Amino acid sequence: MRNRYLRRHSRKKNPNTVSVILIIIILILLIIIVGVGRHNILVKQREYDKKQAMLEEQIEQEKLRSEEIEEYGKYTKTKKFVEDMAKEKLGLVKDDEIVFKEGD
C-alpha cells in the first residue's frame, strides 16, 4: 500500500514540476527578448538624437547663410555697390579722388 501511495504522489509532483520549469524558462526567454529589443531601441534613439542635433546645426548654418545672401542682395541694389564694382573691375575713379600708383 505504501508503494501505491509513493507512485501516485511522485507522478503528481513530476508533471507539475516540469510545467513550472517550462513556464520559468519561457518567462526568462521573454525577459531576455524584451531586454534585447529595448537595448536596440535605445541604441537607435541615441543615433537619431545625434542625427537630429546635426541637422538642427545645419539648419542654423543655412539660416545664417540665407541672411548673408539676403543682405548681399540688398547691397547689390545700392549705389555703393555700383561704385565699388566700377573701381574694382573697371579701374574707374570719381572726379574728386586722388589715385596713387606703385612705382617700378
Long-range contacts (C-beta under 8 A, 24 or more apart in sequence): none
